C-alpha cells in the first residue's frame, strides 16, 4: 500500500470515529436542553395548575423516555405496553 492510500484510509477512519463521538454527544446535549426546559416549565407552574392526572402523565412520559433511551443504548427494543 502506498503512503497516499494509507493517508486516505486513515483520514476516512478518523472521520468515521469522530462522527461516532460527536453525533451522540450532540443528541445528548439536545435531550438535556429539552429536559431542563421541561423542569423549568413544571417548576414555574403554580401549585393549583398541576393536577394529579397531569403530574402522573408527566412522570409517565419521563419514565417512558428513559426506558427508550436506555433500551437504545443497550441495543434492546422497548416493549409496547398494552
SVG drawing of the C-alpha trace seen along z (x, -y; Angstrom):
<svg xmlns="http://www.w3.org/2000/svg" viewBox="-56 -30 60 36">
<polyline fill="none" stroke="black" stroke-width="0.4" points="0.0,0.0 1.3,-3.4 1.7,-6.2 -1.1,-8.2 -3.5,-5.3 -2.6,-4.8 -3.2,-8.5 -6.6,-8.4 -7.8,-5.3 -6.5,-6.7 -8.3,-10.0 -11.6,-8.2 -11.3,-6.1 -10.7,-9.3 -13.8,-10.9 -16.0,-7.9 -14.7,-7.7 -15.2,-11.4 -18.7,-11.2 -19.5,-8.3 -18.3,-10.5 -19.8,-13.9 -23.3,-12.8 -24.4,-11.0 -22.9,-13.9 -24.9,-16.4 -28.1,-14.3 -27.4,-14.1 -27.0,-17.9 -30.3,-18.4 -32.0,-16.0 -30.5,-17.7 -31.7,-21.1 -35.2,-19.7 -35.2,-18.2 -34.1,-21.4 -36.9,-23.3 -39.4,-20.7 -38.2,-21.0 -38.4,-24.8 -42.0,-24.5 -43.0,-22.3 -41.3,-24.4 -42.8,-27.7 -46.3,-26.4 -48.4,-27.4 -49.5,-24.5 -53.1,-24.9 -52.3,-24.3 -50.8,-20.8 -53.5,-18.2 -52.7,-14.7 -53.6,-13.4 -51.3,-15.9 -48.4,-15.1 -48.9,-11.3 -48.9,-11.9 -45.7,-14.0 -43.8,-11.3 -45.1,-8.5 -43.7,-10.3 -40.3,-10.8 -40.1,-7.1 -41.0,-6.1 -38.3,-8.3 -35.7,-6.9 -36.7,-3.4 -36.5,-4.1 -33.1,-5.8 -31.5,-3.1 -33.0,-0.4 -31.4,-2.0 -28.1,-2.3 -28.2,1.4 -29.5,2.4 -32.9,3.6 -36.2,2.6 -38.7,1.3 -41.9,3.3 -45.1,1.5 -47.5,1.6 -50.9,2.8"/>
</svg>
